[in-house]
């Protein structure tokens, strides 16, 4: 799609917006798309603002009108990449009622996203360093962790365990940590496809074990549940 065609598409997506608002949205999209491409190809440190505005065909003044600098633009790219992965995972699990099938579908979709060059470079490899620990974690809370929490809640609810919210949150954070580690291993492996298959097999094995415990009715003692002293 040409840049002019892309701009027309953006304008068409904003019914009722003023011409100025439409132009502003078009400029932001052009900047984010250009930055995403350059950050993926060259990395954050090697990408200059001059290269971004040149690729986006806008002025540096236009860039500073919308973003305070390169880090703010990187954050916008990070959000775009994360949201694209989140939508992909949501599509993969849509319509699935079985919690275990849903978990497996989400895992497969996540591992597919991790193999995408943009996700590997922007989210996994450079996100923590560029955004900083606190901001990086804050972004994750709204994207990948929210999905993991929903899936873990569904899986744990498949059994007869009565777990309080903090315990479910603990399970979710453990699984989320495992997925982050898995994502990093896939993103940095010389053969991401093979690494992804290994991760899917390992986590699938863990999920099968958890399902076996649920199916057998094995009790789980939640430390947060008050004990019956009667």
C-alpha positions in Angstrom: 0.0 0.0 0.0 1.4 3.4 -0.9 1.8 6.2 1.7 -1.0 8.2 0.0 -3.3 5.2 0.1 -2.5 4.5 3.7 -3.3 8.1 4.6 -6.7 7.9 2.9 -7.4 4.7 4.8 -6.6 6.4 8.1 -8.9 9.4 7.2 -11.7 7.0 6.3 -11.3 5.3 9.7 -12.1 8.6 11.5 -15.7 9.5 10.7 -16.8 12.8 12.1 -13.3 14.0 12.8 -12.2 17.4 11.7 -9.7 17.7 8.8 -7.1 18.8 11.4 -7.7 15.8 13.6 -7.5 13.5 10.6 -4.2 15.0 9.5 -2.9 14.7 13.1 -3.9 11.0 13.2 -2.3 10.4 9.8 1.0 12.0 11.0 1.1 9.9 14.2 0.5 6.7 12.3 3.2 7.6 9.7 5.7 8.3 12.5 4.9 5.1 14.5 5.0 2.9 11.4 8.3 4.4 10.3 9.8 4.1 13.8 8.6 0.5 14.1 10.3 -0.4 10.9 13.6 1.3 11.7 13.6 0.1 15.4 13.1 -3.5 14.1 15.8 -3.3 11.4 18.4 -1.2 13.2 17.6 -1.2 16.8 16.8 1.8 19.1 20.3 3.2 19.6 21.2 3.1 15.9 17.9 4.8 14.8 18.0 8.6 14.6 15.1 11.0 14.7 16.2 12.3 11.4 15.9 8.9 9.8 12.4 8.5 11.3 11.0 11.8 10.1 12.6 11.2 6.7 11.0 7.8 6.4 7.7 9.1 7.6 7.9 12.1 5.2 7.1 14.6 8.0 9.1 17.4 9.6 10.9 17.1 12.9 8.6 19.8 14.2 5.7 17.5 13.5 7.4 14.7 15.4 7.9 16.9 18.5 4.3 18.1 18.2 3.1 14.6 18.9 6.0 13.0 20.9 8.5 14.4 23.3 11.4 12.5 21.8 12.7 9.1 20.6 11.8 7.3 23.8 8.2 8.4 23.7 8.0 7.3 20.1 9.5 4.0 21.1 6.8 3.6 23.7 4.2 4.2 21.1 5.7 1.5 18.9 6.0 -0.9 21.9 2.3 -0.4 22.6 1.4 -1.0 18.9 3.4 -4.2 18.8 2.0 -5.5 22.1 -1.6 -4.7 21.1 -1.1 -6.5 17.8 0.1 -9.6 19.7 -2.8 -9.3 22.1 -5.4 -9.1 19.3 -3.7 -12.2 17.7 -4.0 -14.2 20.9 -7.6 -13.1 21.5 -8.5 -14.2 18.0 -6.8 -17.6 18.6 -8.9 -18.3 21.8 -12.1 -16.8 20.6 -14.9 -19.3 20.6 -13.0 -21.9 22.6 -15.0 -22.9 25.7 -12.7 -25.6 27.0 -10.2 -23.8 29.3 -7.3 -26.3 28.5 -7.8 -25.9 24.7 -7.9 -22.1 25.3 -4.7 -22.2 27.2 -2.9 -24.2 24.5 -4.3 -21.9 21.8 -3.1 -18.9 23.6 0.4 -20.4 24.1 0.7 -21.2 20.4 -0.4 -17.7 19.4 2.0 -16.1 21.9 4.9 -18.2 20.6 4.0 -17.3 17.0 4.0 -13.6 18.0 7.4 -13.9 19.6 8.9 -15.1 16.4 7.8 -11.9 14.6 10.9 -9.7 14.1 9.2 -6.6 15.5 8.1 -8.3 18.7 11.5 -9.9 19.2 13.4 -6.7 18.7 11.0 -4.1 20.3 9.3 -6.0 23.1 11.7 -8.7 24.1 15.2 -7.5 23.4 15.0 -3.7 23.8 11.8 -3.0 25.7 13.1 -3.5 29.3 16.2 -1.4 28.7 14.6 1.5 26.8 11.4 1.8 28.9 12.9 0.9 32.2 11.8 -1.8 34.6 8.8 0.0 36.1 7.3 1.3 32.8 7.9 -2.1 31.1 6.1 -3.9 33.8 3.2 -1.4 33.7 2.8 -2.0 30.0 2.8 -5.7 30.5 0.0 -5.4 33.1 -2.3 -4.1 30.4 -1.4 -6.6 27.7 0.2 -10.0 28.2 -0.4 -10.3 31.9 -4.1 -9.5 31.5 -4.4 -12.4 29.0 -2.5 -14.8 31.2 -4.6 -13.9 34.3 -7.8 -14.6 32.4 -6.6 -17.9 31.1 -5.2 -19.1 34.4 -8.5 -18.1 36.2 -10.4 -20.2 33.7 -8.1 -23.2 34.1 -8.1 -23.1 37.9 -11.9 -22.7 37.9 -12.2 -26.0 36.0 -11.5 -27.9 39.2 -13.1 -27.8 42.7 -10.4 -25.6 44.2 -11.7 -22.6 46.0 -8.8 -20.1 45.5 -8.9 -16.5 46.6 -8.0 -13.7 44.3 -4.4 -13.3 45.6 -3.7 -17.0 45.0 -5.0 -16.9 41.5 -2.9 -13.8 40.9 0.1 -15.7 42.2 -0.5 -18.6 39.8 -0.9 -16.1 36.9 2.4 -14.3 37.8 4.3 -17.6 37.9 3.0 -18.6 34.5 3.6 -15.1 33.1 7.1 -15.2 34.4 7.6 -18.5 32.7 6.2 -17.1 29.4 8.5 -14.1 29.6 11.5 -16.4 30.0 10.2 -18.6 27.2 9.7 -15.6 24.9 13.2 -14.4 25.6 14.7 -17.8 24.8 12.8 -18.0 21.6 13.7 -14.5 20.6 17.4 -14.9 21.1 17.7 -18.5 19.7 19.4 -18.9 16.3 16.4 -21.1 15.3 13.3 -19.4 16.8 11.0 -22.0 15.2 12.7 -25.0 16.9 13.0 -23.0 20.2 9.3 -22.3 20.0 8.4 -25.9 19.5 10.5 -26.9 22.5 8.8 -24.2 24.7 5.3 -25.3 23.5 6.2 -29.0 24.4 7.5 -28.1 27.8 4.7 -25.8 28.9 2.1 -28.2 27.3 3.6 -30.9 29.5 3.2 -28.7 32.6 -0.4 -27.9 31.7 -1.2 -31.6 31.2 0.1 -32.3 34.7 -2.0 -29.5 36.1 -5.0 -30.8 34.3 -4.4 -34.3 35.6 -4.4 -32.9 39.2 -7.7 -31.2 38.5 -9.3 -34.2 37.0 -8.2 -36.4 39.9 -9.6 -34.0 42.4 -6.3 -33.5 44.2 -6.8 -31.0 46.9 -4.9 -27.7 47.0 -4.4 -25.9 50.3 -4.7 -22.2 49.7 -2.7 -20.4 52.5 -5.2 -17.5 52.1 -8.3 -19.6 52.8 -9.4 -19.5 56.5 -9.1 -23.0 58.1 -12.2 -24.6 59.5 -11.6 -24.8 63.3 -15.0 -26.4 64.1 
